[in-house]
Amino acid sequence: MTTTEFQVTGMTCGHCEMSIREEVAEVSGVDSIEVSHQTGKLVVSGNESVEESAVIKAVEEAGYKAVRSA
């Protein structure tokens, strides 16, 4: 299992978190999602085949911007 952290911009409330969670949950290989509008962080855990670009695209489809945290 791998864990990747992203910084998300544009989130302001719990509804934002829910929208991102729903989109990222559809990414193949994702097992766990933690997202917080207060910290602007998204943590995704899953198998090694989870593609960062697919997670970023899912966040964008929800209407937000994401970049992998260093």
N, C-alpha and C positions, 0 to 999 in steps of 0.2 A: 504494500500500500504506500502511495506517495501522497504528500500534502503540499499544496501550492497556495501561496498567499498573494492576493491582488489588492491594489488600491483602487477604489471605485469613487468617482466623482459624480455629484448630482443627486445623491440620496438625501432626503430630508425627513423621512418618517418610516413607520413600520410598513406602510403600504409599499413603499419603494423596496424595502427588504423582501417582502413577499413576491413582488414582481420578478426580482432578480432570482430568488430561490426557485420559482416556478420554471423560469427559462433555463437556468443552469442544471436543474434536475433532469432535463431532457438530453443532456450531453452524455454520450456513451461512456461508460466506465466510472461515472461519478457515484460515490457511495454516501458521502456526507458533505453538507454545505452549512457553513456558519457565515452569517452576514450581519453587519451592524452599521446602521446609518450614523450612529454617534461617533464611531471611529473611522468610518469609511473603508472598512476592511471586509474582504471576502476571503474565506479560507475553504478550499475545496480539497477533499480527500477522495481517493479512488485508486483504481489499478493503474499500472504503468502506462496504459494506452490512452489515458486522458490527455487530450491535446490542449495546450494552453490557448492556442488560437481559437479553438472551438468554445472554450469558456469565455474568452473575450468577446467573441461574436454573439454569444448568448446574452451577455450583459448589455451589449449594444442593441440587441433586439428588444430588450426590456426598456431601452431609452436612456442608458447611462454609459459612461466611459470607464474602462478598466485597463490597468497596466499591472504587470507582475511586479510585486514588491521585491526589492533587492535583498 
